[in-house]
């Protein structure tokens, strides 16, 4: 009898634990395919490097989307050339914290790493229909890195 009560209590505790984990990992208004701030910016640059105009434009909010579409239409092929030499991106600490808040705007300074330079760009993102979209991209400064990207690093004694 005691073993049956203990078994039932364990099953109830396990069921409560599982349902509490599910509710803690999801929100009522979160979309199943929601893309975070970092991922939205990474998708933008991946689409630019692959000259994927539709995917690139999907990352942008209006009116920026229309402006960029007009600029690219006036200069075909510019999308692929714009980020062809990009080696990587660096994000500030805490960039993923925006995804877990109720805020509808996020501002992030990202470093675009090229072979000879680093360019800092400020991105302002807004939520559009539950998805982060880039509303503004503003270049801030270009820097020369202390060490060129790709330079081998050796152990110093």
N, C-alpha and C positions, 0 to 999 in steps of 0.2 A: 504494500500500500504506500509506504513512504517513497519507494523507488518510483512509483507511478506519479506521485505528486511532484517529486524532484524533476522527473522527465518532462512533465507538462510545464513546470516553471521555466526550465531551460528553453523549451520550444518557444514559449511566450517571450522570454527575454531576447532570444535570437531574432524573432520576428520584429520586435520593437527596435532592436539595433539596426536591422536591415532597412526598415522603413525610415528611420531617422537619418541614416547615411544617404539614402536616395533623396530625401527632401533637402538635406544640407548641400548636396552637390548640384542642385538644380533650382532655378527660380521660375516663377510663374510666367514672366514675360520674356524669358530667354528663348531665343530661337535655336533649334537643334543644330544649325550650321552656322552659328554666329562666329564671325571673324573678329579677333581682337585687334587692338591698335597696332601692335608690332606686326602681326600677320598682314594687316591691310597694307602697311607700308612696304613690307617685303614682297607682297603680291604685285604692287605697283611697279617696283623695280624689276622684278622677274618678267613681267609683261612687257616692259620697255625693252629689256635686253632681247626678248624673243619677238619683238615687233608685233605683239598681239594687241591691236588697237581696241578691240571690244573689251578684253579683260582689263586693259589699262583704264579705259573710260569708266568701267564699272566700279573702279576704286574711288572715283571722284564724285563730289556733290555738286549740285547746281549752285551758282552759275559757272563755277570753275570748269565743269565738264564741257559745257558749250563753248567756252573760250578756248580750251585746249583742242577740242574737236576742230574748230575753225583754223587754229594755228597749224595743226597737222595736215589739214586739207590743203592749206596754202603752201605747205612744204612737205610733200610726200617723202617718206623714207626717213624723216627726221627722228621719228620715235626710236628706231633701232640704233641710230647713230648716237643719240643723246646719252645713252648709258652703256655703250659698248665696252668702254675701258674701266667700268666699275668693278673693283675687286671685292668690295664688301661694305657692310653697314655696321655701325655701332650705335647702340641705344643706351639711353641713360638708365641708371638703376630706378626701379619703380615703374617703368613704362607699362608693365602688365597689370599694375594696380587699377588702372582706369577701367579694365574689363570687369572688375568686381564692385563697381560703384554705380550709383544711380545717376551720375552726372551725364549730361548729353554733349559735353564738349571736352576735348583734351588737346593740350598743346605739348609737343615733344620736339626737342632739338636732336636731330640725327646727324651723325658724321658719315658722309659718303667717302669711302676710301678708294683713291685711285693710285696708280703707281707713283706719281710724282707729287700729288697734292691730296689734301683732305679738305672737303667742303662741308661746312656746317649749314644745315637747312632746318628751318623751323616749319613744322607741320601743325596745322590746326585741323582737327577732325571733329565732326559732329555725327550724332546718331541720326540716321535716316531710316525710318521703318525698322528700327531695332538693330541696324547694322552700322558699324563705323564707316564713314566716308570722309575722304580728304577734302576739306573746304578751302584750304590755302596752303601753298608751298612758297616759302620766302627764303632765298639764299641769304645767309648771314655773313659768312667770311670764308676765305680760302687760306689754307695754311700749308706750309711746307713741313712734312714730317721730319723728325730728327733722323730717322732711318727709312730709306725707301722701302716700300712694300715689296716683299719677296726677298729681301737681303738675308742671307744665311746668318744665323746667330750661333756663335761659338762659345764654348765654356772659357771663362777668363779665370786664370789662377791668381 
